Amino acid sequence: MESQITEYALKIMEIAEWKLCDHCLGRNFSKIVEGDDNKYRGEYVRQILNKESNNALTTNSCHICNDLFNEIENGMAEKILKKIDDEHIEFSTFLVGCRIQPEILNREEEIHKSLQLDVENIKKEINRELGKKLEFILDKDVDFDYPDIVIMVDFINDDINFQINPIFIEGRYRKLVRGIPQTKWPCRKCRGKGCENCDYTGKQYPESVEELISPKAVEFARGNESKFHGAGREDIDVKMLGNGRPFVLEIKEPHIREFDLKLLEDEINEFADRKVEVRDLKFVGRKRKGTIKCSSTETYKVYRAIVELDEEINENKLDVLNSLDVINQQTPIRVSHRRADKIRTRNVKKIDTKLIDSTKFEMIVECEGGLYIKELISGDEGRSSPSVSEVLGTNALCVQLDVLEVNI
């Protein structure tokens, strides 16, 4: 084994002009020399070479890294720690990345190609060595899958930057007034740029559920911005009542990752001024934002609709609505400009009715998520069938709609 090591080491040293630090020497032997790290392997190989060679095997001014590992071993971790403290970033897990001069990578690649070596490159070792030092100093864990922050050390520009990954807060919201969309809508005329039509706000509507919930959460987290993910959405003119609609709020670049969610809940509700209420706030993982959006059609929902008819009707005749079961709905005309034109099949589980007067009644509908209730009532010019209009034999119109339950 030593003869093989000597043969490779001499060739490597010749290419490197006999100047390699222990890290850059040992990295070439990571698959054939056992040891805790590449520095140990380099020391071991250097001892073998010192027996076989008369050359002075200096560890200064490394041909590959240009003494980059000296910088890493002498103060780089402390420099990173100071910047973390200066920017007041809170985190539990981290990962290290780096940028180094292309010349370093090219010099290393020259050796690997010449000797056909299949070993890790220098960037991986830099990241690992810095990660080990920071784990010890910070008493925090490296996370390769989804760290709270990624520490990017830029050796080219002598800089340190942080990629701060989002936090996610799940909860439920109740919308207690009509006329508010779930998320911010860009002005239809200027498409968000700002114009006279939108009073230069860039918005079609002055406020939204998202805008009544998000600011306080971003403030608590000292974040940059947020994104709202709802389990479906109600129309602008529809209230969201009962125990509320599930949502996940994604807060980007949070400097604080843990805080009192009950206090946040109280402050959001005060800020929203009885237009919107939130409840049951909790921290969740990043995958939850995807599952909560996909869950919309897998839920069952309960609606209360006030229906007006063109013709008078008695309460007994409303019993025929219990025949509504499997509903085929082509994409409604009112949303066809932003939804794919296709036929969706949804199930009605239960309908309860109460006559208000001879041409108006209340209808409680328990149904599968994704059923368009307004079109279930009107028929949408035959695009929704069967419908209340079709079954009752007279034109029916939903004049008021509330969501009472969203169950997932």
N, C-alpha and C positions, 0 to 999 in steps of 0.2 A: 504493500500500500504506500509506504513512504517513497519508494522509487517512482511510483505513478504521480504522487503529489509533487515530488521534486521536479519531474519532467514538465508538468503543467506550470508549476510555479516559475520555473526558469523562463519559459516562453512568455508568460504573462509579464514578468519583471522586465524582460528585454523590450517588449512593446511599450511598457510604461516607463522606460528609461531608468529603471531601478528605483523608482520613487512611487511608493503606494503606502497609504495608511493601512492600519490593521483592518478597518472596516471594508475598504475597497479590495484589499487582498483576500480577506476571508470570504467575502460574498461569492467569489468564484468557486468556492469549495463547499458551498452549503449542502450539496447532495452527497458528498463523499467524506466529509469530516464532521463527526458528531461534536456537539457543543451547545451551550446556551444561546450564543449569538455569534454574529459574524466577526465581531472584534476578537472574541476568544479564538475563532478559527484562524484569523489572520495572525495572531500571536503564535499559534501552534505551527502554522506553515512557515513563519519567519524563523522559528527555532530550527526547523529542519533545514531551511536554506542556509542558515548561518553555519551549519555543519558541513555543507556541501560546496559553498561558494566563498570566494575571496572578496566579492564585492561588498561594499559598505551598503547595507540595506537600510536606508534612511526612512523614517516615517514622516519627515517634514515635507511640506510643499507637495502634497499628493498629486500625482499626474492626473487622476480622474476627478476627484471632488474638490481639488484646490483647497484642501483643509476645511471643507464645509463641516465635517463631523466634529472638529475642534470647537466650532461655533455652537453646534448643537449641545455639546457636552459642557460648555462653559457659558451658561447664562441665557440661552435661548428660551428655556422653559420659564425662567423667572421673568423674562421680557414679555412673554405671552400672558403670564399671570397678571402682570402690571396692567396690560391693556384691558384684560377682562375686568379688573377692578375699576379702571378708569371709566369704562363704559357701563358699569353696573349691570352686568349680564348674569342672570340666574339660570342655572342648568344643572341637570343630574347626570347626563350622559353626553359624550362628545366623540368626535372623530377628527383625525388630523389629516390634512392634505398639504401639498406643497407645489411650488413652482420653482424650477431651477434652470440655470442657463442651458440652452441647447447644446453648447459645447461640451458640457459634462456628460450629457446623454450620448453624444456622438463618440466621445473618447471611450466610454464604457462599451458602446456597441461595437467599436472596432475590435476590442479584445474578445468579446463574445463571438463575433463572426469568425475571427481568425482561428479560434480554437473550437468552434461549434459548441459553445457552452449554452446549456439551457438552464439558466438560473434567474432569480428575481432581479429586477433592476434597482438602481440606487434609490429611486423615489419611494419604493415600498419600504426599504430599510429606514430611510429618513422618517417616514410617517410612523413606523413602528417604534423607533427609538424615542422620538418625541412623545409619542403616545404613552410609552412606559414611564417616562419621567413625569409627565403631567398627571397620570393616574396616581402616582405616589404623592406628588405635591398637593394635588387638588382633593385627593381621596374620593375621586369620582371614576365611573366606569367608562371604558371605550365601548361604543355600540356601532357595529358595522352595518346594521340594517336601517335603523332610523334614529340617529342621535339627536339630542336636543339642539346641539350646535355642531357645525363643522368649522374647525380652526384652520384657516388657510394661511400658510407661511409662504410669503413671496420673497424668495432669496434674490430674485432678479432686481426688484425695486426696494429691497430692504423694508418690507412692510408686512403687517399682519392684519388679516381681515376675518370677519366672522359671517358664516351663513347660519342664520338663526331659523330653525325650522318652526312651523306653526304649532300652536296649541288648538285644541278642539273642545268646545263646550256644548254639551247637549242639553236640551230643555224642551219645554212646551210653551207655546204662546197662545193667548186668547186675543182676538181682534174684536174690540167692543163697539166700534163705530164703522159705518160704511164709507166708501169713497177712498179707501187707502189700499194701494197694491201691496203685495208681499215684499217685493224688492224694488229698488229704484228703477224707474223707467226713463230712458233718454227721451228728450223732446222729439216728437215725430217730425217736426219741421226742420230743426237744425241738427238732429241726431246727436245731441249732447254738447254741441259746441257753444251754445248760448245765443239766444236771439230775442227779439222783441216779443215774440209769441210766448216764450217761457220766462219772460222777465229776466233773461240772461242767466238763468240758473242751470240751463242745460237739461232740466227735468220736465217730464210731462205732468207729474203730480208733485205738489209741494213736499210731501213726506211719504214714507212707506214703513211697513212693519220693520224691515231691516234697519232703516235709519233711526227708528225709535229704540231699537235694542242695541245696536252695535256700538255707538259712541262710548257708552260707559264701560263696556267690556274692553274696548281698545285702550281706554284710559287706565283701567285697572292693570292691564297687562303691559302697559307702556309699549304697545305695539305700533306698527306702521299703518296697517289697514286691515280690513276684515272682508270675509266673503260668507254669504248666508246660504245655507243648504236646507231646504224644507222637504218634508215628506208630503209632496204634492203642494198644491196651492189653491186657495179659494179665489173667486172673482173679486174684483174691486168693490162691487156693491154687495158683497156677502160678508156677514159676520162669522167669526170663528169662535164658538162658545164652548160649553162643556168643560172638559179637562184640558182642552187646547190641542194644537197641532204640533207634533214633534219637529224639532229643527236641530241642526248643528251649526254653530258659529265657528268659523275658522279665523283665527287671529294671526296675522302674519308678522314675523319678526318681533315676537314678544320678548321684552327684556326681563319680565317677571312671569314665571310659569305656574306659580301656585299662589292663590289668594282666596279670601273668604267669599265663597259663592253665594251664601245667604245675604251677605252685605251687598254684593253686586246685584242680586235679584231685587232687593229693596230699592237700590238706587235707580235701576232701570225702570221699575214701576213708578217711581216718583217722577222721573224724567218723562216717561211716556204719558203721564197725566190722564190716566183712565181711557186712553185710546187703545192701548195695548197693555197686556199683562204677561209676565213670564213666571214660570214655576219649575220646580224640580231640576234646577241646574246641576250639572255634574261634568267633570272632566272625562273625556273619552279618547280613544286612539284614533289615528288618522283614517283608518279603514271605515270607521263609522259613518263618515260623510257620504261614502258611496252606498253603503247598505241602506241608509235612511232614505236616499233618493229612490233607490230601486224598490224599496218596500211600499211605495205609494200605491201601486196597483195590487199589492198582495194584502192590503188591509181591508177591513170592512168599515164603512162609514155610515153615519146617521145624519140625515138632513131634515130640516123643517121648511116646508115650502107653503106659501100662500098662493093659491091658484084661482084665477078669474076665468069664467066661462062666458062664451057668447050667448048661451041659452040657459034657462033656469033648470035646476035639477033638484031632486030630493035626496035625502040622506041614504035611503035604501039603495038607490041606483049606484052610489059610490062603492058599494061592495064589489062591483064588477072589477074594480082596480086590483083586487087580489089575484086576478088572472095574470097580471104582469109578472113575468118570470125571467126568461132569457131575452135580453135586449140586444139587437144589432144596431150599432151606431156608426154611420159614416162620419168622418171628421166634420164637426159642425161648421156651418158657413162662417160663424163669427170668429173662428180661430183658424180657418183654412189657410190664411196667409202666412201662418207661422208653424203649422203642424202638417205632417205628412198626410196625404189624402188616402185613407184606408178605412176598412170596416173593422170595428172593435166589438167584441162580444162580451157583455157583462151581465152579471146575475143580480136580480132584485130578490132579497131574502124576505122582506116583510114590508107591508104598507098599512098604516093606520090613518084613518081620515076622520075629520070632524067638520060638519057643515057650519059655516059662519053666517051666510045668508043664501038666498036662492041661486046666486051666481058666483058664490065665493066659498072656498073651503080650505081647511088646513090639511096638509098631507105630511106625515112622518114616514120617511123612506129609509130603511136599512138595506144597504146594498154593497156590492163589491167596489173596491177602489177603482177609479178611472171612469165611472159612469157619469155622463153629463146629465145633470138633473134638469136643467132648463130645457134641454132638447128631449129628455124623456117625457116632459110635460107637453111641449108644443108639437113635437114630431119633426120640427126643423125641415118643413117642406118635404116630408117623406124620407128624410135621411136617417131618422131614428124610428125604429119599428120593433115591436108595437109601442105605442105611446099613449099617454092619457087622452089626448085629443082623439086618437083613433078608436080607443076602447069606449069612450063616452059618446062618440059621434058628434062632437061639437068642438070648436076651436077652444083650446085651453092655453093660458099664458101664466108663467111664473112671475108674480109681481113682487115677491120678496122671498129671499132664501137665506137660511142660516145653517151652518155646519154645527151639529150638536156633539158628535163624537168622531174621533179618528183613532182607531184601534190598530196597533201593530204589535 
